[in-house]
């Protein structure tokens, strides 16, 4: 799925991501009954927004480091932000909030990490799931994006390991996505 999204025509990136991640999220809901039973609470919104702000602060520092340390950091970060031109901002925001953010969390934390934590324990399961989440981004051929995904995956994975609830993670993921990508990019 990530290969199709990142290697196909950039003009169709958002459509491929929405359909692909939507499918993964639907699969997670079908495969893991506990995901269908969770109900969001008001405090989940506040936890999600607070953690999104914390991750954004981490990315402010990480962006500056990537631009200095990574040989292609500037260009790779710019190529990520060029995807904003592939669809209207309202469509991107809707895809991020309604499908991509929730779908990624349902699949990566709710299904993959949950399963790995059951099998290998909380710490090793979290590290394995976060590594896979970051590693799958290697298909983008963008090392800066891969590092960013690994960082975000570890951040959300740690939150999930501490409190295995999907609602705060979904709020965090889509809020952070919209903020860093459309409202206040690190560029």
N, C-alpha and C positions, 0 to 999 in steps of 0.2 A: 504494500500500500504506500509506504513512504517512498519507495523507488518511483512508483508511478507519479506521485505528487511532485517530487522534487526533480525528476528527470524529464518529465513531459514538457510540453509548451507552457511557458510562464503565463501566457494569457489565460490558460485554463487551470492554473494552480488552485484557486479558491474553490472551484467546482470539484476538482479531484479530492482536495482535502476534506471538503464538507461531506461528499459521498463516502469516501473511504473511512474517515474517522466516525461518521455517523453509523456506518456498518459495524465498525469495531465496538462502538458503544452499545449498539443494539445486541450484538453477540454477547457482550459482557452481561447485559441485563437478562438475556435468555439463559446463560450458563450459570449465573450466580444468583440464586433466589434471594439471598440476603440483601442484594442491591435494590431489589424491588420493594422491600419492606421498610427501608429507611425513610423517615419523614423529616423534612427540613424544619429547623427551629430558628427563631429570630436571632439567637446568639450566633448561629452559624454564619449569618450575614456579616456580623461584626468581626468574627474570627477570620472569615474569608477576606474581608477588606483589609484588616490589619496585617494579615500574613502577606497579602499582595503588596502592600506598602513596604513591608520588610524586604521582600524579594526585589522590589524595584530599587531599593537602596543598595542592595548587594550588586545589582546589575549596573548601577551608576559607577561603582568602583571597578567592577569587572570590565566594563566597556573601556575605561581609561587604560587599564592594564593590557587588555587585548590589543588595543591600538599601538601600544608601545612595545609589547613583547612579541606579538605574532607578526611575521613578515607581511602577511596579506590581511591583517586585521581590519584596516580601514576599508579596503575594497570588499571584503567579505561582509562586513556590517552593512555597507552601502547596498550590497546586492540583496540582503534580506529586506531592507526598507524599500527597495525598488518594487517589491511585490504589492506595495500599496497602490501602484498604478494599474494593477491588473483587474481591478473591480472598484466600483464606487465605495467610498468609506462606509456608508450605511449598510451596504451588503456585506462588507467585510466584518463590521461590528456584529451584525446579526448572525453571521456564520460562526464567529468566535464565541458569542454568548449562548447561542441556542444549540449548536452542534459540536463544534471543534473542542472547545474547553471542556464541556461536560463529557463528550465522547472519550477524550483522552484520559480524563480522570477515571471514568467508569472502567475503561479497558486496562490502563496501566497500573493504577492503584487498586481499584476495586476487584479486578480479576487477576492480573498478573502478580502484583505484589502480595495480595491476600493469599494467593495460592503458594507463592514462594515462602511467605512467612509461616504458613502452616507446615510446609515441608522442611524448611531449614532454620526456623526460628526467626524472631523479630529482626535482629540485627543483620544476619546474613541474608535473609529474604529481602530486606529493604535495600541492602547494597547490591544484590544481584538484580533486582527489578530496576533500580536506578541506573545501573551500568547498561542494562539492555536498552532502556529508554534512551539514554545518551548515545549508545552505540548505533542504534537504528538510524540515527541522523547522519551517520557517515555517508549514507547514500546521497546526501545533498552535495557532497564534494566541497563542503564549506566547514573547515575545521573550527572556525569561530562559532558557527551555529551549533556544531556538535558539542563544543565545550559549554555553550550557553544552555543547551538542552540537558546536558548531564548535570549542570549546576541546579537548574530548575527542578529536574527530576529528583535529585537528592533532597532538595529543600521540601518538595511536596511529599516525597517518600518518607522523610523524617516526621513530618506532621501527621501523616497517616499512621506511621508506626506508633506514635505517641497516643493518638486518638483515632481509631479506625472508623471515621465517619466521612461519608462522601460529600455531604452538602457544603461544609466549609471549604473543602478542596476545590469543588466546582466553582464556587463563588470566587475563590482566590485565583484560580486558573484563568477564568474568562475576564475577570477584572484586570488582572495583570496583563493579559494579552492585549486587551483594548487600550489600556493605559500606555504600555511601552511601544505599541505598534502604531496607534492612531493619534493619541492625545499628546504624549510627552516622550517621544523617542529619545534614545540616548545619543543620537547622532550630533 
